[in-house]
Amino acid sequence: MDLGISGRTAIVCAASRGLGRGCAEALADAGVNLVINARSSDVLEETAEEIRSSYGVEVTTVVGDITAEADRARVIEAAPDADILVTNAGGPPPGLWSDWGRDDFIRALDSNMLTPIALMQALLPGMCERGWGRVVNITSQSVKSPIPALGLSNSARAGLTGFVGGTSRQVASKGVVINNLLPGIHATDRANALDGNAAKSEGLSVEQVRARRAGSIPVGRYGTAKEFGATCAFLCSIHAGYMIGQNILLDGGTFNATL
């Protein structure tokens, strides 16, 4: 399928590995030029070179923490007229409700709510003026079904979802489409960290924890960054113009609901 976005420019955050990289590669495969960001220079540059050589698109790198205002400004400066924005940032650590104070919540909000909002506020005016744009926010399955140990993430991502619910409908008539992509468990560094924490707290091996979690997913496995990226690329395509403010689950069927 021709996604109709060849020659467009996308900003993809936290794109050196995992789901962010999966999205960047899928967009590059569709002919989209990229500005990719991550905190680690070596891994980011390696990723950029691999994407350039594999897909023949332009790839600009911006090293920095997307949740830091100065670094975020440099990312925006690299592509102020970006047609596509994929927001992404690591989630806060797990814990108990009694573990967290105000500063913990502020950090979670900065990372998983206020940062994507700031990026949208910077880029949406240009998209609206040009009459075309796509935004995909990588959030979490916890938006649909809160995860008890991830209360900080549950809270921040729910706030972002509310913002997108209203904003997406305000800009839709301008040709700008905003949706959220909600991953379940995928084979990424984040999953490895969560599996490691669970193994340590329960006295199990990581392999045992991973097998148990995979067994709880109807497809019987973790998702892949490649299939996640393909869905992201579709949401950025010309074919997604009638999908407005949706929360698309990619969780292998874990969330079970009629509606």
N, C-alpha and C positions, 0 to 999 in steps of 0.2 A: 504494500500500500504506500502510495506517495503521500507523505504527511504535509506537503505543501509549504514547508518552512525552510527549504534550502536557501542559504544566503542570509538568513536572519542571524541576529546576535543574541546570545543568552549569557546571563550571569548564573553560575551554579555555585552555591556556597558549600563549604566543607566537602570538596569534590575530589580529594586526593585518594580516597579509598571508600569502600563500603557503598551505601546507597547513593551518596552524592556522586561518586565516580560512575556508578551504574547509570545514573541519569545523564551525566555528561557524555558518556560514550554513546548512549542511545540518541541523544541530540546530534552529536557529531556524525553518527551514521546517517542521519537525515539531512546532513549538509549544513548544520548550524555552526557558526563560528562561536567560540567560547571565551569567556572570562571566568577562570576557575580560581577558587580561593581555598586555602587551608593554612594551618599554623606551622606545619613542618615544611621547610623549604626543599629539602632533599626529596621527600616523597612527592611533593607537589610538582616539582620540575620533572621528575621521572614519569609521573602520570601524564603531564602535558606532552612530553616528547613521544610517549607511546601513542597518545591520541592523534597527534599530528601525523605520525608515520603510518598509522592504521587507516585514518579517514581523510587525510588531506585537507583538513580545515585549519583555520587560524585559531591558535590557542594562546591567550594572554594569561599570565599567572600573577596573582597578588597574594603575597605571603602576609598572614596576619590573622588575628582573632576576630571573626565577623561580629562578635558580641561587643567589641570595643569600638567606641565611636570613631576614633581616628582611623583605625584599620577599615572600618565599614565605609568611611568617606573615600578612602583610596580605591576600594572595590567599585564604588559607584562612579568615581572619576574615570576609571578605566573603561566604562561603557555607560555613559550618562543617557544614551539613547537606546538602551537595550530593549529588544522586542519581547524577550522572555526572561523571567526571573524564577529561579528555583531556590527557595529558602530552605536552609538546613543547618542545624546546630546540635551538638551532642546534648543528651539529656542529663538532668541532675542525678545525683546518686540515690540509691534506694535507702529506705529506713522506716522508722516508725513515726506515727503522727506526733509522738511526744519528743522526738529528736530535734525538731526543727523550730528555729526562731525566725524573727522578722528578716534578718539578713539572709537566711537560707532561701526564703521565699522571694526576696528581691533579686537574688542571683538567678533563681529559676525563671522569674518573669523577664529579666533582662535577656536571658538566653533564648527562651522558647516562646516568648510572646512579644516583648517590646522590640527585639532585633528584627524579626520579620515584618512587624508593623512599620518600623522606621525605613526599611528597604522599600516596602510598598509605597509609603508616602513620598519617597524620593523619586521613584520611577513611574508611578501611575500617571502623574500629570502629562508626561511626555507621551506615554502610550495612548492616553485619551485624546491628546491633540493630534496624533498621527492616525488615530482611528483603528488601531490594532494592538493587541498585547495579550500575553499569557503569563499567569502567575500560578505556580504550583508550590504549595507549602507542604514540606514533609513534616508531618506531625506524629501521631501514634494511634494504634488501636485503642489506647486508653481513653480516647475521646468518646468512643462508643461504649466501652466497658472498662471502667477504672480499675487499675491494677493496685491492689492494696499497698504494696511496698513502694510504689512510685507516686506517692501523694504530691510531691513537688511538681513532677511532670504532669500529673493529672490536672492540677490546678492551672498551671501556666498554659498548657495546650488547650484547655477548655476556654480560657480567655481569648486566645488567638482565634479559635473557632467562632466565637461570638462576633469578633471584629470582622472576620471574613464574611460571615452570614449577612451582615448589613452592607459592607463595602462592596461586595461582589455585585449586588443588585443595583447599587448606585452607579457603577461604571459599565454595566453590561451594554447599555445602549450606545456606548462609545466604541464598541468592538473589542472591549477588554474582558477577558475571561479569567476568573480566579477560582481555583478549586484547591482542596486539601487532599493529600494522599496519605493514608493511614497504614503504616506498615505494622504487621504482626512480627513474629520472630523470623528474622532473616540471618543468614550466615555472615555476620559482620563482627567487627571488633566489639561493638556494644553487646551483642549476644554473648560473645566469649566472656566479657567482663561480668555480665549478670550470671552466667552459668558458673563462673569461677567463684563468685560471692556465695551463690546458693550451695555449691559443693563444700565450701569452707564452713559455712554455718551449720550444715546438716551432717557433716562428717562423711560425705560421699565423694566419689571421684567425679571429675568433670564429665567423663563419658557417661556415667550413670545419670547425672542430671540432664545431660543433653538427650539421651535416649528417652527419658521420662517425658521431657517437654515435647520432643518430636512425636511421641505416642499420643499426646493430648491434642494434636493438630489433625483434623480429618484427612488431609493429604499425606500425613505420616512423615513429614520432613520440614526442614526450615526452608524459607524462601531464598531466592538468589537475587543478587544485585542486578543481574542482567534482565530478569523478568520484571523486576521493579522499575528499572530504567525504561523498559519498553512501554509500560503503562504511563509513566511520566511523559515520555515523548508524545504519546497519543494525546494526552491532555493539553500539550503545547501545540497541537497540530491545527490545521484548518478545519478538521472534522469535529472539533470539540466546541464549536461556537455556540451550541445550544445547551451546554452543560455549565450551569452557573451556581456557584456557591455550594458545590457538593462535597461530601466527605466520603472518599472512595477507599474502601477497605481492601488491603492486600494481606490477608491473614490466613490463607489456606483453609478457610471455612470455620475458623475458631469461634467467631462471634455468631451465635445462633439466635436469629430473630425472624419473625414473619415480616416485619416492616423495618 
